[in-house]
Each structure stands twice: as C-alpha cells, then as structure tokens.
Amino acid sequence: MASVADYIANAPAAERHILMALHDYLCSLPGVTVKMSYGTPFYYRNSWICYTGLVKEGGVELAFTRANELSNEQGLLDFRNRKQVAGVIISDVRNIPWETVREVVQEALILDDTVKYNVRKKSR
C-alpha cells in the first residue's frame, strides 16, 4: 500500500505541485491528520473531511465528503452527478482559489466538530 508521500511523489509534475500545496495546507490545520483510503489521501479530524485525487482529464480534485451538508454559498463545489461528495478541480497550482478553499474547509471543520457523521449503509 502506497503512502501519502509516495502518492504525491508519483503524481505527474503539475498535479504533484497542487497535491503538495493542498497537503501542506490541510496538514497545518489543528487536529487534521491524513491517511490513504481507497488509494487516495483522505484528511480527517473527527471523521473524514475531504480528499485529494487525480482527475483523468488532468488536474486535482479537492473533494469534500460531506458536501451535501455544506452551504456552498461560494459556489466552489461541483457535485458532478454525486449526491454527497462535491469538489473543485484545480489544474494549476497558481490558480488555487485559496480564500474560497479556506472558507469551505473551515465550514467543513465546523460541521465535523458539531455534527456527528452518520454512515448511511445501503439497505439490502
């Protein structure tokens, strides 16, 4: 199983810079840890907050696992035909919308701190 460092190091150059910038920011937040799940880095505090993943078309998606519970008043998040997860695709490290990303991350952290995550298992 690859480590987060291996995942980032093995990414194409443009995506590697984006992954590293997001990783450094997310890991600088109080209580946030990272671990590999489903082959991609997931960032946790009490439960999962977000993950970063390579996009087939190029770029990196910063996706929020509980996006359906966030306000998205900034309009940053795109659900891309998903019900719970939404994210933003970043194609250049110079174009990371830091101010908006910080706002959404802070909202996700507040949600994580105040509303327990309930796993919704599919009924059989």
N, C-alpha and C positions, 0 to 999 in steps of 0.2 A: 504494500500500500504506500503510495507516494505521500510525502509530507507537504505541508503548505509551501515551504521553501522550494521543494522540487517542482511543485505545480507552477509556481511563479517563474522559476528559473527556466523551465522547459517551454514556456509560452513564447510565441513569436515576439520579436523585439518591441513593436508598437504596443501590443497588448501587455507585455511584461511591465512596461513603464506605468501603464494605467493600473494594473493589478497591484504593483508595489505602492503607488501613491495612495490608493484606497486602503490597502492593507495597513500601511503606516498610520493613516488617519484613524481607522476603526480600532486598531490595537492601542491607540493612545487614549481612548475613552475609558473612564473609570469602570472597572469590573468587566470589561469586554474581553472575551477570550475567543480563540479561533481553533477549529478542528476540521479535518477533512470528513465530509459526509457526501455520499453519492458522487464521489470523485471530484468534488469542488470545495473550496474553503467556505465554511459557514461561521458566522460571527454570532456569539452567544453572550447573554448576561444571565438572566433567569431562565430564558428559553431562547430559541433561535430568533435573531433579529433580522439578519439579511445574509446574502451570499454574493460572491462574485463568480462569474462564469464567462468563459469564452463563447462568443457568438459565431455561428458558422459563416455569416457574411462578413466577419471581421469586426473587431471591437470587443468590448467587455460589457456585460450587463451587471449592474448593481441592482439586485432584486431583493425585495422585502417580502418576507414570508407571511406577514400578517397585513399585507397592503389593503385588503378588503376592510380592515378596521381602522385605517388611517384616513385623514381628511383629504389628502392630495389636493389641498387648496392651491398649491403652487403649480399643479398641472404637470409635474415632473414624471409621474409614474404612468406607465402604459401596461395594461393587463394582457395585451396580446392574446386574446381568447382564453385567458385563465380566469378562474373565479376568485382565488385567494391571493396568489402571488402577482406582483407587478414590479416593474423596474424601469430603469433608464439605461439605454445603450450609449456607451461612450466610445468614440472612435479615435480620439486623440487626447493624450494626457494634458495638453494645453487647453482643451475645451471642457474640462471637468467643471460643471456648474457648482463650484464649492459652496457658495452661500445657500443655494437651494438644497444641495445634498445634506449640508449640516442641519438645516431646518427639518428635513424629513427624517434624518437619523435621530435627532433629538425627540421628535414626536414618537418614533418607533421605540426609543428607550423609555419614554414616559409610559407608553402603553405596556411595555414589558414589565415595568416596575409596578404598575397599578392594576392591570387586568390579567389574571392568570390565563395562560394559554391552555385551551381545551382541545385535545386531539380529537378530531372528528373521524372516527373509523367508519368505513363504508359498511352499510348493513348488507347482510347476505340474503 
